[in-house]
């Protein structure tokens, strides 16, 4: 099967170029879209373990960052191919029922029939999907990420039931504030968040007055749909070249010897970073060719994408923690990032509904200690210092 586009990810970025979402939001939407059609039909046997190309991806940014706009083109492709998606708002029972309905039988490379239950969750309002402090749903999502061969659960009416060969892929969007209010404190740093790629952007990518497709982009759209159908037809075990393995070994050694993040809540994410990289390499390979081979260039591109994303990832968790003033502190930090400086009187007026004068003074003192800002007593302003 020949491809019309050399790299589906690059083609998707070109197709969505005349839209307002930032680059990383559009790129990770494309990644999730490819994962959604690969399902559990594709696998990578890595020593004693088997990995599948499902990913949990959450776009995080303020309301104006165009997160939902980024997701829509990918969802439209999945709808056209008939890929079953979970409802935006659901209960644990309904989600399990949807997973059962997604069950399918595929013929593997040996000609044998294989059963799998593959489901993609797309939620432009992730906090609506997750609910508030919903430990039960988060626990299930953690189990599903690992693609267990047997998922056993209890029902009220039918007793204990089982779903075989589970595969769940997730693409969601939320704001930092909503993530903080909906996520149980115990889930931050481990569990669900360590299995998730959080893609942070502080604003939309650009202003587009009328987001219309050019004639060339219309052609690309049709080619993307055709090629996505070919990616959907890929089935079987992926293998890797010797150079892929050598480069991966070098990367692992380097990762073990350096500190990627200073944010402590990303410590458990670091432990799963190699898994994220291998899953992403499979998706990139599928974006480029029908052959089930992981080449060094696939790994290098996966490294580049992951590094770009991780540069901003710590900002997702700013304001998440036990300090009740943390959300206000985060808003002030972002305000100073945008303005450079602000009059003390103006700051007090902006936040008088959220914090007392004493609390604001505590926040500014904390930011001064962090060398984030300083007080200019002559102009009575707070000034960003770095």
DAZI-V467720 format. One record per pair of residues at least 24 apart in sequence whose ideal C-beta (glycine too) atoms are under 7 Angstrom apart, sorted by sequence separation. I is the first residue (numbers start at 1). J is the second residue. D is the distance in Angstrom with one decimal. If there is no record, write none. Layout:
BEGIN
i->[I,I]
j->[J,J]
d->[D,D]
END
This chain:
BEGIN
i->[31,144,32,277,280,8,31,277,280,328,328,28,277,276,325,28,332,86,25,325,329,333,84,85,86,88,328,347,344,83,85,88,325,329,336,343,344,325,343,344,89,90,333,342,88,89,341,342,29,33,88,341,25,29,32,36,78,341,22,129,341,26,30,33,37,92,238,340,21,25,29,33,92,20,37,117,126,336,36,75,117,121,126,127,238,266,337,21,92,117,126,266,336,20,21,115,116,117,118,119,120,121,122,123,124,135,138,142,247,19,115,117,132,142,145,244,260,71,116,127,133,141,244,248,263,130,234,241,244,247,251,265,71,138,142,239,241,243,261,138,238,239,240,241,263,127,231,237,238,241,244,68,234,236,238,16,67,96,234,230,100,99,41,99,58,194,41,194,40,189,193,39,188,194,195,40,189,190,194,39,189,197,36,56,54,54,52,71,71,68,67,40,199,63,197,200,54,57,62,200,54,55,56,57,58,59,60,61,52,54,58,60,198,200,58,60,200,198,60,40,109,40,108,109,39,108,109,106,188,188,36,35,65,32,179,58,60,65,66,32,56,60,61,64,65,180,56,57,58,59,60,61,64,176,180,56,58,61,179,29,55,57,176,176,80,77,81,180,77,81,177,77,81,28,28,25,24,25,24,22,22,23,21,22,20,21,20,20,20,20,19,18,37,19,42,45,18,38,42,18,37,41,42,43,44,18,37,43,38,42,34,18,15,15,14,15,11,15,11,12,11,8,5,4,5,8,8,4,5,4,8,3,51,55,53,3,51,51,1,53,53,46,44,44,42,35,38,31,34,31,34,34,60,9,9,27,8,7,7,6,24,24,1]
j->[55,168,57,302,305,34,57,303,306,354,355,57,306,306,355,59,363,119,59,359,363,367,119,120,121,123,363,382,380,120,122,125,362,366,373,380,381,363,381,382,128,129,372,381,128,129,381,382,70,74,129,382,67,71,74,78,120,383,65,172,384,70,74,77,81,136,282,384,66,70,74,78,137,66,83,163,172,382,83,122,164,168,173,174,285,313,384,69,140,165,174,314,384,69,70,164,165,166,167,168,169,170,171,172,173,184,187,191,296,69,165,167,182,192,195,294,310,122,167,178,184,192,295,299,314,182,286,293,296,299,303,317,124,191,195,292,294,296,314,192,292,293,294,295,317,182,286,292,293,296,299,124,290,292,294,73,124,153,292,290,163,163,106,166,126,268,116,269,116,265,269,116,265,271,272,118,267,268,272,118,268,276,120,145,145,147,147,171,173,173,173,147,309,175,309,312,167,170,175,313,168,169,170,171,172,173,174,175,167,169,173,175,313,315,174,176,316,316,179,165,235,167,235,236,167,236,237,235,317,320,169,169,201,169,316,196,198,203,204,171,195,199,200,203,204,319,196,197,198,199,200,201,204,316,320,197,199,202,320,171,197,199,318,319,225,224,228,327,225,229,327,228,232,197,199,199,199,201,201,201,204,205,204,205,204,205,205,206,207,208,208,208,228,211,234,237,211,231,235,212,231,235,236,237,238,213,232,238,234,238,231,217,217,220,220,221,220,224,223,224,224,224,223,223,224,227,228,226,227,227,231,227,275,279,279,230,278,279,230,282,283,278,278,282,282,283,286,280,283,283,286,287,316,284,287,305,287,287,288,288,308,309,290]
d->[6.8,3.9,5.1,5.5,6.6,6.2,6.9,6.8,6.6,5.2,5.2,5.0,6.1,6.7,6.7,6.8,6.0,5.9,5.1,6.0,4.8,6.9,6.4,5.5,4.3,5.2,6.4,6.4,5.1,6.2,5.2,6.6,6.8,6.7,5.7,6.3,6.5,5.8,5.3,6.3,5.3,6.8,6.5,6.3,6.2,6.3,4.9,5.6,5.1,3.9,5.9,6.5,6.3,5.6,6.4,5.5,6.9,4.3,6.9,6.7,6.4,5.4,6.5,5.8,6.4,5.8,5.7,5.2,4.1,3.8,4.3,6.4,5.7,4.6,6.2,5.2,3.4,6.7,5.5,5.4,6.9,6.7,5.9,5.3,6.9,6.7,6.7,5.2,6.4,6.1,4.3,6.6,4.4,6.2,3.6,5.8,4.2,5.5,4.2,5.3,4.4,4.5,5.1,4.5,5.1,5.5,5.4,5.4,5.2,6.2,5.9,6.8,5.5,5.7,4.6,5.1,6.8,6.4,6.0,4.4,4.9,5.9,6.0,6.0,4.0,5.6,5.9,6.7,5.1,5.6,6.6,4.9,5.4,6.4,6.3,6.6,6.9,4.3,6.0,4.7,4.5,5.9,4.1,5.4,6.1,4.1,5.2,6.5,7.0,6.6,5.5,3.9,6.2,5.6,5.7,5.6,6.7,6.0,6.7,6.4,6.0,6.0,5.2,6.8,6.0,3.7,7.0,4.7,4.0,4.0,6.9,6.7,5.5,6.9,6.3,4.9,6.6,4.4,5.4,3.6,5.8,6.3,4.1,6.0,6.9,6.6,4.7,6.3,6.2,6.1,3.6,6.6,5.6,6.2,6.5,4.3,5.5,6.7,6.0,6.1,6.1,6.3,4.5,5.1,4.7,4.3,6.0,6.8,5.7,4.3,6.9,7.0,5.4,4.8,6.4,6.0,4.9,4.3,6.4,5.9,6.8,3.5,6.4,3.8,5.8,6.1,6.9,5.8,6.7,5.7,5.4,4.9,5.2,6.6,6.9,5.5,5.5,5.8,4.6,4.0,5.3,6.6,6.4,6.7,5.5,5.8,4.3,4.9,5.3,5.1,4.8,4.5,6.0,6.3,4.6,6.8,7.0,6.5,7.0,6.7,6.3,6.5,6.9,6.1,6.1,6.8,6.4,6.5,6.0,6.3,6.3,5.6,6.2,6.9,4.9,6.4,5.2,6.0,6.0,4.4,6.3,6.1,6.5,3.7,4.6,5.7,6.0,6.1,6.7,5.0,6.0,5.9,5.9,5.0,5.9,6.0,5.6,6.7,6.6,6.8,5.5,4.2,6.9,5.6,4.6,6.9,4.0,6.8,6.6,6.4,6.0,7.0,5.4,4.6,5.9,5.6,5.7,6.0,6.8,6.2,5.4,6.6,5.2,3.9,6.5,5.6,6.9,5.8,5.5,5.6,6.8,5.2,6.6,5.7,5.4,6.6,5.6,6.2,4.8,4.4,5.3,6.7,6.2,5.7,6.6,5.5,5.8,6.9,5.0,5.6,5.7,5.6,4.9,7.0,4.9,6.8,4.0,5.5,5.3,6.9,6.7,6.1,5.0]
END
